[in-house]
Amino acid sequence: MTMECGGRSRRFVLVIAVAAATALQSSAKPIIDRARREVRIPAVVQPHAMDRPFGVKGHHAIVWKGGRSKSWALFVTPVSDHDVRLALDSLGAKRGENLRPDTWNAREDPENAEPDKRVDGTKIEVFVEWNRERVPLAHVLSEEGSAAPRVDFRYGGHEAWQKEFRSGCIVCLYSCPGGAIGNHSHTIRDYVRDGVIYASRPERLPRAGTKVTIILKVGGS
């Protein structure tokens, strides 16, 4: 009887511990630095994820771990894309909200103008920090045919389309309606015409699974 009670107690403690750990992970929140107009979120590195087969390659830079696109993202964070949007809103960033689902869904239709649109909204600078060193996101990326990656990140918003895409994408490398922040420099039509042009630079990144901090700095409109 005593042994049975002891076993039950251990199992109960284990269940509580797992539940607590899960709750801690799911309740991760962004840190808002109002003085610097920055949002900081934890993330882990997936150096080769942008090149994985059977997915959208070279597209997703930073994705929430609960999103569909987490397996193909360079960085995965426990902070939701919803909470990142609220944090950016609180710093006065304005959502562009100019893209529609057809910006992605009609990408193969040359008669549809939606895939030619560029994301609008407040400019956002994106940095990665580890070992007390902060580098621009572009530093760990390469772009085919360009000496340096062309990135011009804008706060598109587009939360209304998450019920359809469910990507969890926080920073996208194209003007995509599935992401909170998109790249004004490239349209979805560019993606269709040119194929995969972005890649990670593993030699400039820490090893897989390393914890880093992503910084989203709110710039001018």
Secondary structure, DSSP 8 states (H G I E B T S, - for coil): -HHHHHHHHHHHHHHHHHHHHHHHHHT---EEETTTTEEEEEEEE-TTGGG-SSS-TT-EEEEETTSTTGGGEEEEESS-HHHHHHHHHHTT--B-----THHHHTTT-TT-SGGG----BSBEEEEEEETTEEEEGGGGEEETTBSS----EEE---GGGHHHH---EEEESS--TTEEEEETT--HHHHHHH---EEE-GGGS--TT-EEEEEEEE---
